[in-house]
Amino acid sequence: MIFCEYCFRDKEISSIIRSVAAATGKCPTCQKDGAHLYNTEVQDDLTPYFEELLTIYSPASALSDACPRAERRSLIDDLHERWSIFSDLLPRARIYDILTAVCANLYLEVPELFDGTVGIPELFDSGYLRTHALLKNNDWDAFVTEIKTKNRYHSRLINFTILEKYCSFIRKTYRTGDIFYRARISERSGFPVDCMSAPPAGKSSEGRANARGITCLYLANDVETTLHEVRAGAFDFVSVGTFRLKKDITVVDLRAITRISPFVDGLEILDHAINKQYLERLNSEMSKPLRRSDSTLDYVPTQYIVDFIKSIEHNGVQEYDGVE
């Protein structure tokens, strides 16, 4: 079978195809012109990647009752919904053809993996989750309840080793000279330049990334976002400050959580399948639009996570300069 890099959303797979393609032309699978073509009849570069990914799945006949029937689905659906590997433009039949062509030997050995329903047993194994899941045997809501009402500073519900590892997969660098913005609601005279940076120590109010009294500079890539960040009303007067980086910085880009490829070198695929839901929830909580009526308690869970990220060090030096 012949397909191309545009048949995939996954950047790792697309990159591999571009690096090993023996020809370019019109893809017979997605009809894209000028594409790098991959031919399963003469190439097997992708096979180890997909076979490793498929090892986390078990066919329905091998699943115990601990795996709810509602959580079992076709391999194609799970790969699409959990990993977003294939282009949204490809019909299911084409995805099935690609999978069975790339994993031809595995298909001959275990056809029900491709033709029936599948599941991931470890998702429902409490012993495995205790040591491999970000929130152990708990869900996000249990973590929020604990952090807000029971144990604010020494929660044992979160696995920090897992969180630190994932931070390393979503590093992002901003370069010297990059521009950012910060807004403050002000009188019509506006604020002077020296009042547009972070509040002085002890004077800051609560935010998604900081507790009261802890200084944190909130910046945005564009002016419009700053207006949302300060919850500006239709008739508010707003002062906007422009900031230019004086040195390179490294941040943890939580937005990239949803785009981590299962084929990234060094990533434990099974652990990623387990933790993806928690990481996506964390990104969602950090991205929620703020309202003036919000309770400061609502910030506590994300403050807790950000404080840990700030504490990560390498050779005595703080690893990350911020969170996006």
Beta strands, then each sheet from edge to edge (+ up, - down):
strand 1: 2-4
strand 2: 23-25
strand 3: 35-39
strand 4: 58-59
strand 5: 73-74
strand 6: 117-119
strand 7: 171-174
strand 8: 179-186
strand 9: 237-244
strand 10: 249-252
strand 11: 313-314
strand 12: 317-318
strand 13: 322-323
sheet 1: 1+ 3- 2+
sheet 2: 4+ 6- 5+
sheet 3: 7+ 10- 13-
sheet 4: 8+ 9-
sheet 5: 11+ 12-
end
